[in-house]
Amino acid sequence: MPAKTKKIYDEPCRVLGEPYTDPELDVLVRGIIERVADRWTMLTLEVLAEHGRLRFGRLADLIGGVSQKMLTKTLRQMEADGLVTRTVYPVVPPRVEYELTEIGLSLGAAFCSVWLWAEKHRAEIEAARAAYEKRAADED
């Protein structure tokens, strides 16, 4: 008797009817999600997509609320993943600018579908949140 296999729903495209991909691709996708689905990467991606090439200070101002340390870490990770280019100009004081690469721009376009999804399901999400808050308040 063949072993019963458990369905795994951690591959959203597969659940949506896409054929199974190779496990190495799954590892890559999970790693990308871990790196880019955080608050600061998403905001950095959005600001650079909207404003183009920016200096570090201006980028920090437009993002708002990000520490220098966190923005530096975020930009380094994005540069390592090929999402941004860092250009250093040999002037005093040094001038450094950041800009999305083509792959960074394409990632922004891919995340656009999340905004479209949120717009489509906005009323349902807000209703679910209100119902949850009501239930939580009733339990207290």
SEBA-52540 format. One line per field, with one value per residue (C-alpha): chain; y, x, z; residue number from 0. Coordinates in steps of 0.02 Angstrom, whole numbers, plus 50000, padded with zeros to 5 digits. Each point is the difference from the previous one (the first is absolute). Layout:
gulum	(A, ...)
py	(Y, ...)
px	(X, ...)
pz	(Z, ...)
palum	(NUM, ...)
This chain:
gulum	(A, A, A, A, A, A, A, A, A, A, A, A, A, A, A, A, A, A, A, A, A, A, A, A, A, A, A, A, A, A, A, A, A, A, A, A, A, A, A, A, A, A, A, A, A, A, A, A, A, A, A, A, A, A, A, A, A, A, A, A, A, A, A, A, A, A, A, A, A, A, A, A, A, A, A, A, A, A, A, A, A, A, A, A, A, A, A, A, A, A, A, A, A, A, A, A, A, A, A, A, A, A, A, A, A, A, A, A, A, A, A, A, A, A, A, A, A, A, A, A, A, A, A, A, A, A, A, A, A, A, A, A, A, A, A, A, A, A, A, A)
py	(50000, 50167, 50125, 50135, 50168, 50156, 50150, 50146, 50171, 50099, 50016, 50126, 49987, 49812, 50019, 50118, 49865, 50029, 49842, 49953, 50082, 49932, 50006, 50113, 50132, 49985, 50034, 50150, 50071, 49976, 50088, 50145, 50017, 50001, 50137, 50113, 49981, 50102, 50176, 50094, 49908, 50026, 50185, 50023, 49912, 50111, 50164, 49959, 49946, 50164, 50119, 49916, 50025, 50068, 50042, 49908, 50147, 50043, 49817, 49992, 50159, 49934, 49831, 50080, 49918, 49888, 50005, 50026, 49826, 49915, 50094, 49957, 49816, 50002, 50082, 49879, 49851, 50076, 50032, 49821, 49934, 50111, 50110, 50165, 50075, 50105, 50134, 50087, 50163, 50043, 50171, 50076, 49966, 49835, 49996, 49834, 49969, 49851, 49948, 49849, 49880, 49924, 49849, 50116, 50090, 49834, 49946, 50159, 49955, 49825, 50071, 50112, 49850, 50005, 50177, 49947, 49853, 50113, 50121, 49860, 49924, 50160, 49991, 49816, 50030, 50149, 49901, 49853, 50115, 50085, 49830, 49939, 50157, 49979, 49817, 50043, 50139, 49883, 49871, 50125)
px	(50000, 50077, 50038, 49870, 50075, 49946, 49954, 50115, 49926, 50159, 50019, 49863, 50021, 49979, 49840, 49938, 50023, 50179, 50102, 50126, 50168, 50165, 50045, 50151, 49884, 49890, 50151, 50046, 49823, 49992, 50167, 49943, 49839, 50099, 50112, 49877, 49835, 50054, 49941, 50158, 50038, 49824, 50001, 50173, 49942, 49846, 50095, 50135, 49870, 49908, 50148, 50140, 50182, 50019, 50134, 49997, 49937, 49860, 49949, 49992, 49895, 49876, 49984, 49980, 50031, 50143, 50164, 50164, 50056, 49842, 50000, 50184, 49963, 49849, 50095, 50146, 49882, 49911, 50166, 50059, 49838, 50025, 49849, 50094, 50159, 50110, 50101, 50140, 50064, 50183, 49966, 50026, 49892, 49959, 49834, 49908, 49841, 49883, 49890, 49893, 50068, 49889, 49974, 49956, 49872, 49926, 49984, 49903, 49884, 49978, 49951, 49874, 49885, 49994, 49933, 49872, 49950, 49981, 49894, 49887, 49978, 50005, 49820, 50017, 50162, 49929, 49842, 50104, 50108, 49848, 49920, 50161, 50016, 49819, 50028, 50160, 49913, 49855, 50123, 50079)
pz	(50000, 49948, 50137, 50014, 49961, 50090, 49892, 50029, 49972, 50018, 49813, 49956, 49812, 50009, 50101, 49865, 49869, 49945, 49973, 50132, 49984, 50061, 50185, 49968, 49928, 50154, 50110, 49894, 50009, 50189, 50019, 49892, 50099, 50163, 49932, 49912, 50091, 50149, 50034, 49953, 49839, 49937, 50044, 49924, 49842, 49991, 50029, 49873, 49872, 50024, 50010, 49904, 50048, 50177, 50125, 50166, 50103, 49879, 49991, 50191, 50005, 49872, 50087, 50170, 50168, 49944, 50096, 49908, 50055, 49936, 49834, 49975, 50034, 49885, 49857, 50018, 49990, 49850, 49915, 50036, 49921, 49847, 50038, 50016, 49936, 50112, 49913, 50094, 49927, 50038, 50074, 50172, 50095, 49913, 49909, 49993, 49902, 49992, 49856, 49961, 49871, 49867, 50111, 50145, 49892, 49946, 50182, 50034, 49858, 50072, 50169, 49914, 49996, 50192, 49991, 49870, 50109, 50152, 49901, 49939, 50174, 50103, 50062, 50046, 50095, 50094, 50044, 50062, 50106, 50076, 50039, 50079, 50107, 50056, 50046, 50092, 50097, 50044, 50067, 50120)
palum	(0, 1, 2, 3, 4, 5, 6, 7, 8, 9, 10, 11, 12, 13, 14, 15, 16, 17, 18, 19, 20, 21, 22, 23, 24, 25, 26, 27, 28, 29, 30, 31, 32, 33, 34, 35, 36, 37, 38, 39, 40, 41, 42, 43, 44, 45, 46, 47, 48, 49, 50, 51, 52, 53, 54, 55, 56, 57, 58, 59, 60, 61, 62, 63, 64, 65, 66, 67, 68, 69, 70, 71, 72, 73, 74, 75, 76, 77, 78, 79, 80, 81, 82, 83, 84, 85, 86, 87, 88, 89, 90, 91, 92, 93, 94, 95, 96, 97, 98, 99, 100, 101, 102, 103, 104, 105, 106, 107, 108, 109, 110, 111, 112, 113, 114, 115, 116, 117, 118, 119, 120, 121, 122, 123, 124, 125, 126, 127, 128, 129, 130, 131, 132, 133, 134, 135, 136, 137, 138, 139)
